Amino acid sequence: MDLRWPASVSQVREIQRERKRVAVERALRSPFLKKRIPKGPVEDVWRKIPLLTKEELRQIPPERFHDEFCIQPRTQVVEYWRSGGATGRPLFYPRSAEDMEHGLLAFERAWALIGATSDDCAHISFPLGVHPVAHLYARAAINHGIGTVWCGAGTNTPSEVQLELIDHLKPTVWLGMASYGLHLANLAETKGFDLKNSTVKKLIVAAEPLSPVKRNKLENAWGAEVFDHFGMTEAAFVAGEGVGHHGLHVWADQFYIEVVDEKTGDPVPEGEVGSLVVTPLWNNTMTPFLRWSSGDLVSLSDQKTTPKQYPWSVFPLLKHARRTIGFFKVRGVNINHADLEDALFRDPDVVDFRAEVANEGDNDVLRLFVESRSVRETSIVDAIRKTFQITPQVSLLPRGTIAREFEAAVKPPRFVDKRG
């Protein structure tokens, strides 16, 4: 299989120079985007092009989205991709046949990253539907000769059935959101299924930030090696962790990546955290996203650690810090969702949780709904107070309660702000 690996860093940069020019030319054909692009050579005007956000696209009425944003007629659409996210009106992006060729290439490389071969079988638990991630992983796996079990999330195939299929069909790789992987592990524990000794030896997780705490919890629960992957509907598979776990390798020949200061929009120094901006360089023949602000905080660094025998050693490394929108502000204290999750999951007895903020008598209240192996409400309160200087209201729930609530969601609404 020709995965079109670039031969050198210099070749990657040459591809970027040429394809940035093409990206701008295509964006100029979009009625919505052409008003945003200054006149002049691409390299001179690039940083003057305003960042594009999902909220701006939501201002376009759905029935006018194609005519105002897209650059090919509807007759050239071969499928639609649903945008991710747990909040806001979802967006649906059309894709052409040419877009799909490049999108699938990105996912085919993802399987090469983890060392998967035709000897493997993949159990896919990403949601199946208009959101593309599950079927893209599956189709790319088939192109490698890898066996596939298209389960989808719990709404597609009940979680108990998924555990039965893991037992009966003997997959070697499991794919899904980390939170769903933890849910399956919790369910396996209550059902007496020995997940640690199953045939699954590798986990691919994506669609939500993966902290070291959550990684350790997953690896311990499954007895398997976790690989973190990162992408977005506006692009495709953008970056992923591979054999050796050197970091998230960015497909820089397919996507031009910028890391900018959230306030000024200026580039941040290498290795420092800033806001992620992505421009697809090839799969932009229908929706010409230009300088897309993804809502992620990341850092980017040149390749220094990956052995040269790996073809992805020419790509830079991305580190995902958190989502820019992922926090509560409670009584003047910023509570990052990922930090809150880590604070709870550090306790091995915490099985699952849901968090919400509400207003009671003009005071903000952090409510935590927790499933635990042992009843220790005071220790949970103490951990949150120590970390955030906020005393939460804690409600202990029967095992399996949160999982039943989450299974109906494309992306589980683990954090909810009810203050309006």
C-alpha positions as CSV (number, residue, x, y, z in Angstrom):
1,M,0.0,0.0,0.0
2,D,1.3,3.4,-1.0
3,L,0.9,5.6,2.1
4,R,2.7,8.5,0.3
5,W,5.1,9.1,3.2
6,P,7.2,12.3,2.4
7,A,10.9,11.5,2.3
8,S,12.2,14.5,4.3
9,V,11.3,17.5,6.3
10,S,12.3,19.7,3.4
11,Q,9.8,17.9,1.2
12,V,7.1,18.4,3.8
13,R,7.8,22.1,3.7
14,E,7.8,22.3,0.0
15,I,4.4,20.6,-0.1
16,Q,3.1,23.1,2.5
17,R,4.2,26.1,0.4
18,E,2.5,24.8,-2.7
19,R,-0.6,23.6,-1.1
20,K,-1.2,26.7,1.0
21,R,-1.4,28.6,-2.3
22,V,-4.0,26.1,-3.6
23,A,-5.9,26.3,-0.3
24,V,-6.2,30.1,-0.7
25,E,-7.2,29.8,-4.3
26,R,-10.0,27.4,-3.4
27,A,-11.1,29.5,-0.5
28,L,-11.5,32.5,-2.8
29,R,-14.2,30.5,-4.6
30,S,-16.3,30.4,-1.5
31,P,-18.7,33.3,-1.2
32,F,-18.4,33.2,2.6
33,L,-14.6,33.0,2.7
34,K,-13.5,35.3,-0.2
35,K,-14.5,38.4,1.8
36,R,-12.0,37.4,4.5
37,I,-8.9,37.1,2.4
38,P,-6.7,40.1,1.7
39,K,-5.1,40.7,-1.7
40,G,-1.5,39.8,-2.1
41,P,1.0,36.9,-2.2
42,V,-0.1,34.0,0.0
43,E,2.9,34.2,2.4
44,D,2.4,38.0,2.8
45,V,-1.3,37.8,3.7
46,W,-1.5,34.5,5.4
47,R,-1.5,35.7,9.0
48,K,-3.9,38.5,8.1
49,I,-6.6,36.0,7.2
50,P,-9.0,35.9,10.2
51,L,-9.3,32.6,12.1
52,L,-12.4,30.7,11.3
53,T,-14.6,29.3,14.1
54,K,-17.5,27.0,14.4
55,E,-19.7,29.7,15.9
56,E,-19.2,31.8,12.7
57,L,-20.3,28.8,10.5
58,R,-23.3,28.3,12.7
59,Q,-24.5,31.8,11.7
60,I,-25.0,30.5,8.2
61,P,-28.6,29.1,8.0
62,P,-28.3,25.3,7.4
63,E,-30.3,25.6,4.1
64,R,-27.8,28.1,2.8
65,F,-24.6,26.5,4.0
66,H,-23.8,24.7,0.8
67,D,-24.3,27.7,-1.5
68,E,-22.5,30.2,0.8
69,F,-19.5,28.1,2.0
70,C,-18.9,25.2,-0.4
71,I,-17.2,25.4,-3.8
72,Q,-18.6,22.5,-5.8
73,P,-22.2,21.7,-6.7
74,R,-24.3,19.2,-4.6
75,T,-24.0,16.7,-7.4
76,Q,-20.3,16.2,-6.5
77,V,-21.1,15.3,-2.9
78,V,-20.5,11.6,-2.1
79,E,-21.1,11.8,1.7
80,Y,-21.7,14.2,4.6
81,W,-19.7,14.4,7.8
82,R,-21.2,15.6,11.1
83,S,-19.2,18.0,13.1
84,G,-18.2,16.8,16.6
85,G,-18.9,18.5,19.9
86,A,-21.3,18.1,22.8
87,T,-22.8,21.6,22.6
88,G,-24.2,23.9,19.9
89,R,-26.0,23.1,16.7
90,P,-24.2,20.4,14.8
91,L,-22.8,21.2,11.3
92,F,-22.8,18.8,8.4
93,Y,-20.0,19.1,5.9
94,P,-20.2,17.6,2.3
95,R,-17.2,15.7,1.0
96,S,-16.3,15.0,-2.6
97,A,-14.8,11.8,-4.0
98,E,-11.4,13.5,-4.1
99,D,-11.8,14.6,-0.5
100,M,-12.5,11.1,0.6
101,E,-9.3,9.8,-1.1
102,H,-7.2,12.0,1.0
103,G,-9.2,11.5,4.1
104,L,-8.9,7.8,3.9
105,L,-5.1,8.1,3.3
106,A,-4.8,9.9,6.6
107,F,-6.6,7.0,8.4
108,E,-4.7,4.3,6.5
109,R,-1.5,5.9,7.9
110,A,-3.1,5.8,11.4
111,W,-3.1,2.0,11.3
112,A,0.5,1.9,10.1
113,L,1.4,4.1,13.1
114,I,0.4,1.5,15.7
115,G,1.9,-1.4,13.8
116,A,-1.4,-3.1,12.8
117,T,-1.3,-5.8,10.1
118,S,-3.7,-8.2,8.4
119,D,-3.2,-10.5,11.4
120,D,-5.2,-8.0,13.5
121,C,-8.9,-7.6,14.0
122,A,-10.4,-4.3,15.1
123,H,-13.5,-3.9,17.4
124,I,-14.7,-0.4,16.6
125,S,-16.8,1.4,19.3
126,F,-16.8,4.9,18.0
127,P,-20.4,6.1,17.2
128,L,-21.6,4.9,13.9
129,G,-23.7,7.4,11.9
130,V,-23.1,10.7,10.1
131,H,-20.1,11.4,12.4
132,P,-17.3,10.0,10.3
133,V,-14.7,8.6,12.7
134,A,-15.9,5.1,13.0
135,H,-16.5,4.3,9.4
136,L,-13.2,6.0,8.3
137,Y,-11.2,3.8,10.7
138,A,-13.1,0.8,9.5
139,R,-12.7,1.4,5.8
140,A,-9.0,2.3,6.2
141,A,-8.5,-1.0,8.2
142,I,-10.2,-3.0,5.4
143,N,-7.7,-1.4,2.9
144,H,-4.9,-2.9,5.1
145,G,-6.6,-6.3,5.2
146,I,-7.4,-5.8,8.9
147,G,-10.6,-7.5,10.2
148,T,-13.3,-5.2,11.4
149,V,-16.2,-5.4,13.9
150,W,-18.5,-2.4,13.2
151,C,-20.2,-2.1,16.6
152,G,-20.4,1.6,17.1
153,A,-21.1,3.0,20.5
154,G,-23.7,1.8,23.0
155,T,-26.5,3.3,21.0
156,N,-25.6,1.2,18.0
157,T,-24.7,-2.1,19.9
158,P,-25.6,-2.5,23.6
159,S,-22.5,-2.5,25.8
160,E,-23.2,-6.0,27.2
161,V,-23.3,-7.3,23.6
162,Q,-20.0,-5.6,22.8
163,L,-18.4,-7.5,25.7
164,E,-19.8,-10.7,24.3
165,L,-18.4,-9.9,20.9
166,I,-15.0,-9.2,22.3
167,D,-15.2,-12.6,24.0
168,H,-16.5,-14.5,20.9
169,L,-14.8,-12.7,18.0
170,K,-11.4,-12.3,19.6
171,P,-10.4,-8.8,18.3
172,T,-6.8,-7.6,19.0
173,V,-7.5,-3.8,18.8
174,W,-10.3,-1.8,20.4
175,L,-11.2,1.7,19.2
176,G,-13.4,4.3,20.8
177,M,-13.6,7.3,23.1
178,A,-11.6,6.8,26.3
179,S,-14.7,7.5,28.4
180,Y,-16.5,4.6,26.6
181,G,-13.5,2.4,27.1
182,L,-13.7,3.0,30.8
183,H,-17.4,2.3,30.8
184,L,-16.9,-1.1,29.1
185,A,-14.2,-1.9,31.6
186,N,-16.6,-1.0,34.5
187,L,-19.3,-3.0,33.0
188,A,-17.0,-6.0,32.5
189,E,-16.0,-5.8,36.2
190,T,-19.6,-5.9,37.3
191,K,-20.4,-8.7,34.9
192,G,-17.4,-10.8,35.9
193,F,-15.8,-10.6,32.5
194,D,-12.0,-10.7,32.6
195,L,-11.2,-7.9,30.2
196,K,-7.5,-7.8,31.2
197,N,-7.0,-11.3,29.8
198,S,-9.0,-10.8,26.6
199,T,-7.4,-10.9,23.1
200,V,-7.4,-7.0,23.0
201,K,-3.8,-5.8,23.3
202,K,-4.0,-2.3,21.8
203,L,-6.5,0.5,22.3
204,I,-7.0,3.5,19.9
205,V,-8.7,6.4,21.6
206,A,-9.7,9.7,20.2
207,A,-12.4,12.5,20.2
208,E,-11.6,13.7,23.7
209,P,-8.4,14.7,25.5
210,L,-6.4,11.9,27.1
211,S,-4.6,12.7,30.3
212,P,-1.9,10.5,31.8
213,V,-4.3,9.7,34.6
214,K,-7.0,8.5,32.2
215,R,-4.4,6.6,30.1
216,N,-3.2,4.7,33.2
217,K,-6.8,3.9,34.2
218,L,-7.5,2.5,30.8
219,E,-4.3,0.5,30.5
220,N,-4.8,-1.0,33.9
221,A,-8.5,-1.8,33.2
222,W,-7.9,-3.4,29.8
223,G,-4.4,-4.8,30.3
224,A,-3.6,-3.2,26.9
225,E,-1.4,-0.5,25.3
226,V,-3.2,2.8,24.7
227,F,-2.6,4.9,21.5
228,D,-3.9,8.4,21.5
229,H,-5.1,9.8,18.2
230,F,-6.4,13.3,17.3
231,G,-8.6,14.6,14.5
232,M,-11.5,16.8,13.6
233,T,-14.4,16.7,11.2
234,E,-13.1,19.8,9.4
235,A,-10.0,18.0,8.5
236,A,-9.6,14.2,9.1
237,F,-7.1,12.2,11.1
238,V,-4.6,15.0,12.0
239,A,-2.1,13.5,14.4
240,G,-1.5,10.2,16.2
241,E,0.6,8.3,18.6
242,G,2.5,5.4,17.2
243,V,4.9,2.5,18.0
244,G,7.3,3.7,20.7
245,H,4.9,6.4,22.0
246,H,7.1,9.3,21.0
247,G,4.2,11.8,20.8
248,L,1.4,12.7,18.4
249,H,2.8,12.8,14.9
250,V,1.2,15.4,12.7
251,W,0.5,14.7,9.1
252,A,2.1,18.0,8.2
253,D,2.0,17.2,4.4
254,Q,-1.8,17.0,4.6
255,F,-2.6,19.7,7.1
256,Y,-0.8,23.0,7.8
257,I,-0.7,23.4,11.5
258,E,-0.3,26.7,13.4
259,V,-0.1,27.3,17.2
260,V,-1.1,30.9,18.0
261,D,-1.6,33.1,21.1
262,E,-5.3,33.0,22.0
263,K,-5.5,36.8,22.5
264,T,-3.2,38.2,19.8
265,G,-3.3,35.5,17.2
266,D,0.6,35.7,16.9
267,P,2.6,32.5,16.5
268,V,3.9,31.1,19.9
269,P,7.5,29.8,20.2
270,E,8.1,26.1,19.5
271,G,7.0,23.9,22.4
272,E,4.8,26.6,24.1
273,V,1.0,26.1,24.5
274,G,-1.3,28.0,22.2
275,S,-4.5,27.7,20.2
276,L,-4.5,25.2,17.4
277,V,-5.2,26.4,13.9
278,V,-5.6,23.9,11.0
279,T,-5.7,24.3,7.3
280,P,-6.4,21.1,5.2
281,L,-4.0,21.1,2.2
282,W,-5.7,18.4,0.1
283,N,-9.2,17.4,1.2
284,N,-10.6,20.9,0.6
285,T,-12.2,20.5,-2.8
286,M,-15.7,20.9,-1.3
287,T,-15.3,22.8,2.0
288,P,-12.2,24.9,1.7
289,F,-11.5,25.4,5.4
290,L,-8.8,28.1,5.8
291,R,-7.1,28.8,9.2
292,W,-9.7,26.8,11.2
293,S,-9.5,27.5,14.9
294,S,-10.3,24.1,16.4
295,G,-10.8,25.1,20.0
296,D,-7.9,23.0,21.3
297,L,-4.8,24.2,23.2
298,V,-1.7,22.4,22.1
299,S,2.0,22.7,21.7
300,L,4.1,21.8,18.6
301,S,7.7,20.8,18.4
302,D,10.1,19.6,15.8
303,Q,10.9,15.9,15.6
304,K,13.8,14.9,17.9
305,T,12.9,11.5,19.4
306,T,11.4,9.2,16.8
307,P,13.9,6.7,15.3
308,K,14.7,7.4,11.6
309,Q,13.5,3.9,10.5
310,Y,9.9,5.1,11.0
311,P,8.5,7.0,8.0
312,W,6.7,9.3,10.3
313,S,10.0,10.6,11.8
314,V,9.8,13.5,9.4
315,F,6.7,14.9,11.0
316,P,6.5,17.4,13.9
317,L,5.0,16.3,17.3
318,L,1.9,17.8,18.8
319,K,0.9,17.7,22.5
320,H,-2.7,18.2,23.4
321,A,-3.1,20.3,26.5
322,R,-6.9,20.8,26.7
323,R,-10.0,22.3,25.0
324,T,-10.3,26.0,25.2
325,I,-14.0,25.7,26.0
326,G,-13.5,23.0,28.6
327,F,-13.8,24.7,31.9
328,F,-16.3,25.9,34.5
329,K,-15.9,29.2,36.3
330,V,-17.3,28.7,39.8
331,R,-17.2,31.5,42.4
332,G,-14.3,33.1,40.5
333,V,-12.3,29.9,40.2
334,N,-11.6,28.4,36.7
335,I,-12.1,24.6,36.9
336,N,-10.7,22.9,33.8
337,H,-12.7,19.9,32.9
338,A,-9.6,17.7,32.3
339,D,-8.2,18.8,35.7
340,L,-11.4,17.9,37.4
341,E,-11.5,14.5,35.7
342,D,-7.9,13.8,36.8
343,A,-8.7,14.8,40.3
344,L,-11.5,12.3,40.5
345,F,-9.9,9.5,38.5
346,R,-6.7,9.6,40.6
347,D,-8.8,7.8,43.2
348,P,-8.8,4.1,42.0
349,D,-12.2,3.6,43.7
350,V,-13.9,6.2,41.5
351,V,-15.5,4.3,38.7
352,D,-17.3,7.1,36.8
353,F,-18.7,10.6,37.3
354,R,-20.8,13.4,35.9
355,A,-20.3,17.1,36.8
356,E,-22.6,20.1,36.6
357,V,-22.7,23.6,37.8
358,A,-25.9,25.3,38.9
359,N,-27.0,28.4,40.7
360,E,-28.7,28.1,44.2
361,G,-29.7,31.3,46.0
362,D,-27.3,33.5,43.9
363,N,-24.4,31.1,44.6
364,D,-22.7,28.8,42.1
365,V,-22.6,25.2,43.1
366,L,-20.5,22.4,41.7
367,R,-22.4,19.1,41.8
368,L,-20.6,15.8,41.3
369,F,-22.5,12.6,40.6
370,V,-20.1,9.7,41.3
371,E,-20.0,6.0,41.1
372,S,-17.5,4.4,43.4
373,R,-16.4,1.0,44.5
374,S,-16.7,2.1,48.1
375,V,-18.8,4.8,49.8
376,R,-16.3,7.6,50.5
377,E,-18.1,10.8,49.9
378,T,-15.8,12.8,52.3
379,S,-12.6,11.8,50.5
380,I,-14.1,13.0,47.2
381,V,-15.0,16.3,48.8
382,D,-11.6,16.7,50.3
383,A,-9.8,16.0,47.0
384,I,-11.8,18.6,45.1
385,R,-11.5,21.2,47.9
386,K,-7.7,20.6,48.0
387,T,-7.3,21.0,44.2
388,F,-9.7,23.8,43.4
389,Q,-10.6,25.4,46.8
390,I,-14.2,24.7,46.0
391,T,-16.5,22.4,48.2
392,P,-18.7,20.4,45.9
393,Q,-22.0,18.7,46.5
394,V,-21.4,15.0,46.0
395,S,-24.1,12.4,45.2
396,L,-23.1,8.7,45.1
397,L,-24.9,6.7,42.5
398,P,-25.5,3.0,41.9
399,R,-23.1,1.3,39.6
400,G,-24.1,1.6,35.9
401,T,-26.3,4.7,36.4
402,I,-24.0,7.2,34.5
403,A,-23.3,4.7,31.7
404,R,-27.0,4.4,30.9
405,E,-27.2,8.2,30.7
406,F,-24.1,8.5,28.5
407,E,-24.8,5.7,26.0
408,A,-27.4,7.8,24.1
409,A,-24.9,10.6,23.3
410,V,-22.5,11.0,20.4
411,K,-20.1,12.7,22.8
412,P,-21.0,12.1,26.4
413,P,-22.1,15.3,28.2
414,R,-20.0,14.6,31.2
415,F,-19.8,18.4,32.1
416,V,-23.0,20.4,32.1
417,D,-23.4,24.1,33.0
418,K,-27.0,24.7,34.1
419,R,-26.7,28.4,34.9
420,G,-28.1,29.4,31.5
